[in-house]
């Protein structure tokens, strides 16, 4: 299945997914998991639009405190001091 056809199939399923009851959602998850080769958990996240699907993911964690020139100096000092933790 091509990437474009996967996206089209997933979009059509996303429209139908919220209106189904528990059993219907479970059958839909099984069907999509088999068709796409995904695990159930990944399928659920994809249907709820919590997966990036090829889009660049947001970086998590703290922002860097220093720029590239400062980082180069810190690395030199770190390596000269035998790389302490």
C-alpha positions in Angstrom: 0.0 0.0 0.0 1.5 3.4 -1.0 2.0 6.2 1.5 -0.7 8.3 -0.1 -3.3 5.5 -0.2 -2.5 4.8 3.5 -3.2 8.4 4.4 -6.4 8.4 2.4 -7.6 5.1 4.1 -6.7 6.4 7.5 -8.5 9.7 6.9 -11.7 7.9 5.9 -11.4 5.7 9.0 -10.9 8.7 11.2 -14.2 10.2 10.1 -16.1 6.9 10.9 -14.2 6.0 14.1 -15.9 8.4 16.7 -19.4 7.4 15.8 -18.9 3.7 16.5 -19.6 1.9 19.7 -17.0 -0.1 21.6 -17.3 -3.3 19.6 -17.3 -1.4 16.3 -14.2 0.5 17.3 -12.5 -2.7 18.3 -13.3 -4.3 14.9 -12.1 -1.2 13.1 -8.8 -1.2 15.0 -8.3 -4.9 14.1 -9.0 -4.2 10.4 -6.7 -1.2 10.2 -3.9 -3.0 12.2 -4.0 -5.9 9.7 -4.1 -3.7 6.7 -1.3 -1.4 7.7 0.8 -3.8 9.7 0.7 -1.7 12.8 0.1 -2.7 16.5 -3.2 -2.0 18.1 -1.8 0.8 20.3 -0.2 2.6 17.3 -3.5 2.3 15.4 -5.5 3.8 18.2 -3.0 6.7 18.4 -3.2 7.2 14.6 -7.0 7.2 14.7 -7.0 9.8 17.5 -4.5 11.9 15.6 -1.7 11.5 18.2 0.9 10.2 15.7 2.9 12.4 13.4 2.8 10.0 10.4 5.9 11.3 8.8 5.7 14.9 9.9 8.5 16.2 12.0 7.9 15.6 15.7 8.3 18.3 18.2 11.5 18.1 20.3 10.8 17.4 23.9 12.8 18.4 27.0 14.6 21.6 28.1 15.9 24.1 25.6 19.6 24.2 25.1 21.3 26.7 27.5 24.3 27.5 25.3 25.0 28.2 21.6 27.2 26.2 19.3 30.5 28.2 20.0 30.0 27.9 23.7 29.3 24.2 23.4 32.6 23.7 21.4 34.5 25.3 24.3 32.7 23.2 26.9 33.4 20.0 24.9 37.2 20.8 24.8 37.3 21.4 28.5 35.3 18.3 29.2 37.6 16.1 27.1 40.8 17.7 28.7 39.4 16.8 32.1 39.0 13.1 31.1 35.2 13.3 30.5 33.7 13.3 34.0 30.0 12.8 34.2 
